[in-house]
Amino acid sequence: MGTGIELLCAQACGAKNNHLVGVAFARGTLLTAFLFIPVAFLWFYMENIMLAFGQQENIAHVTGTFTRAYLYGMVPYAVYENLKRCLQAQSVVIPVAVVAILGVFANVVFHHVTMVVLGMGVDGAGLALSLTGMFLLVTLISFTWMFGLGARGCWSGLLSTDIFKHWPAYLAICIPGLIGVFIEWTSIEASIFFAGLLGEKQLATQVLILSAYNIVFQFALSINIGSNIRVGTLLGAGDSEGARKAAWCGVRLGLMAAAAAALGYGFGRAQWPLLYGVSEDVLGMIVDLTPIYVAGQMINMMQIVCNGILKGMGHQRIQAIAAGVGFWVVGVPLSAFLGLQLGFGVKGLWIGLAVGEFPLVLFYICLLRSADWNQCALDAAERVDENSEFVLVETDPSNLPSDSDSSESSDSADSDCDSGAGGGAVPGFQAGGGSEDEEEAGGLEDFYCGGGGRAIVRGTSGGERVKTDHAGEKVKLATVVPYRHRDGGGPGVYMIV
């Protein structure tokens, strides 16, 4: 559900709507508390669930013991993740990184105390992670309070009644995001489950490979987060061209990171497993699996990076559907078939996932190439100003009507176009007068209304705050969002009114 926080906070921050940043965080926290109930039920009875699916008894017992001990830290860690996303969306990155580093050291201490000093075994491992989640939340809240992290006015949203408004629109972002994350994570968990059915050595090989995967995943995740924030912030600010450039910058960084990871694990395939003290049999299986794993990991890293970009664009629904096809229609069934039925073992599990993810990455790249970034900017503007309406506003001088054209337009325009002075009428708009209005209007000159009620504005290039009077109602500020016509007819803007 945190994807709703990532998207709304980044785009609201770009649009200078700091109040919505706090509102989005508060909504995410409420959802976290609500979702704790079903997830806690599943984790508490995990041993019984795994046995019902035919898992080995010893593996099911250890897993169930761990998840029950980890229950205590589930909510604190989830709230920490929400707060972390909220701050990162505002480009508060270094303090969050410092807290994460402190959390690593705290995690080591907690594990040593619970598992070595107290001898609690698997229970101690789960309890240590719970304590780590609590430590991370308390530390990040303390940093936020002591150093005044976050944009001015953003935390006022925590106590606002807006938290309880516009939930359908918020859930329309969160639920597809949740489904997308669930699909990806469960596909990895399914591979572990299948490996457990193959035997302990196959499971040990899969777990060690996933340990290497988790290290590389952090590099891909960092690019994912950076791209998500940058694309979302620029779209919220109405900079569609900047968002496009940021997206492709993320893709290039992802390619470089994937290539570096492939080289590192490829040349060190006989060395890094020794850090885990593996047996000769497991080491041989890892060395034999490495070429397939490296290829699959490169594909997976690009999938993760593109995933972040698409979420910054607000395409959670498309991403969830595509991931469902790539992972659970193709990848997971093929993994089970190759690994369990045809006897390829862990190697078959990774081949299946790679085959499922490769067309997924190609689809994401094609989606980025064909994206209408101007429409994405408009969608972002509408998303962060939930009570606004939108009209198309021209700024191309070649499209501005002459005085005679304006007069004709005002006679023939739709009923929405009220006649006005100064070269034409605008549907519900009038330029401000006086020094204060001129300052608010950002140098806006004249409004015109073309045929069909389309407003034409001269004297602004986008990104400014202009004064409007919509449909004769109260005057308020509106944001102008840059826009370029698809037919190449010249630059223009959308105005939020």
Beta strands, then each sheet from edge to edge (+ up, - down):
strand 1: 390-394
strand 2: 447-449
strand 3: 455-457
strand 4: 465-469
strand 5: 475-484
strand 6: 491-496
sheet 1: 2+ 3- 1- 6+ 5- 4+
end
